[in-house]
Amino acid sequence: MELRLEGVSHHYGDVEVIRNIDLAIPEGRIVCIVGPSGCGKSTLLRFLGGLERPTVGRVSQVGEPPADSINPLTYVFQDFALLPWRTVEGNISLVLSDHGVRGARAEAIIADVLARTKLSDFRKALPKQLSGGMKQRVAIARALAVNPAVLLMDEPLSALDSQTRELLMDDLVGLWTRAPFTAVYVTHNLAEAVRLGHRIVVLSRRPGEICEIVEIDTPLNERRSADPALERTQNHLWALMRAEAEAADMELVND
Ligand SMILES: Nc1ncnc2c1ncn2[C@@H]1O[C@H](COP(=O)(O)OP(=O)(O)OP(=O)(O)O)[C@@H](O)[C@H]1O
């Protein structure tokens, strides 16, 4: 299933936050959205997930979600959003039972996603017993459990230290390489974007318009952190964003 934004603009009251966005999220690809604070990245993600509607324009789903998809559009948030009183498996079983999936089918799904996210030994742990990286693995496992057509990820690694971010990026690359998924990945971090994005959408400061869409052909599992071509792409992205980020900073100060 593909997602499309066509001619999307949005106002909150008198404030124009998004202007004239046309964007496709192709099946089996990770599309990163980068841009300065307040440019409308999370708002776009809410439109894509159907949580909110744009003032102008169309958000559409093209094609069908996988037949066994339990929740076609699933979010992963920066703050993990785990229930502290439920174990790792309890957090995952809850979203399954919310969709009527229980018993042996739920057990099989939970075992599968825990194995894929290297959490099998932690199924009985409570969130407070886990590091930040492990908590985010649980959130990713929970999202994968519903076999989404599109994963909507809002700064999923921002709350983590840099080493943990590296490990989680490796995990996401491994997960995608073994079973390609479709994702929209909002981030401030350009290193994450060039590591994980097949397509990187650079937004201007508010109102967010598309400055450029950068495609990266290097397969995800061949991308290395010191790769000169990726560094060039990252520098190019930063050159696009720098003036916008500075101007956005000034706007925040003056708000
Ligand atoms: N529900 C709302 N009501 C009014 N204004 C809103 C609402 N949600 C977001 N905004 C404003 O819309 C603009 C875009 O917000 P959004 O959170 O989408 O930006 P962002 O690019 O994700 O920001 P950041 O990078 O800081 O997370 C901001 O100016 C924000 O204050």
The ligand as a Gaussian input file, in Angstrom:
#p B3LYP/6-31G(d) Opt

LIG

0 1
 N       -3.040000      21.344000      17.505000
 C       -2.371000      22.454000      17.187000
 N       -2.929000      23.669000      17.350000
 C       -2.255000      24.790000      17.016000
 N       -1.002000      24.814000      16.515000
 C       -0.397000      23.640000      16.363000
 C       -1.033000      22.386000      16.690000
 N       -0.169000      21.374000      16.425000
 C        0.952000      21.947000      15.941000
 N        0.823000      23.307000      15.918000
 C        1.813000      24.257000      15.406000
 O        2.033000      23.901000      14.057000
 C        3.410000      24.040000      13.730000
 C        3.946000      22.722000      13.225000
 O        3.997000      21.795000      14.320000
 P        4.649000      20.357000      14.197000
 O        4.640000      19.745000      15.563000
 O        3.993000      19.617000      13.099000
 O        6.126000      20.725000      13.750000
 P        7.440000      19.811000      13.763000
 O        8.159000      20.136000      12.510000
 O        7.068000      18.385000      14.003000
 O        8.180000      20.408000      15.023000
 P        9.355000      19.790000      15.932000
 O       10.478000      19.485000      15.002000
 O        9.686000      20.894000      16.878000
 O        8.778000      18.572000      16.593000
 C        4.102000      24.554000      14.967000
 O        4.198000      25.951000      14.869000
 C        3.168000      24.152000      16.093000
 O        3.251000      25.051000      17.168000

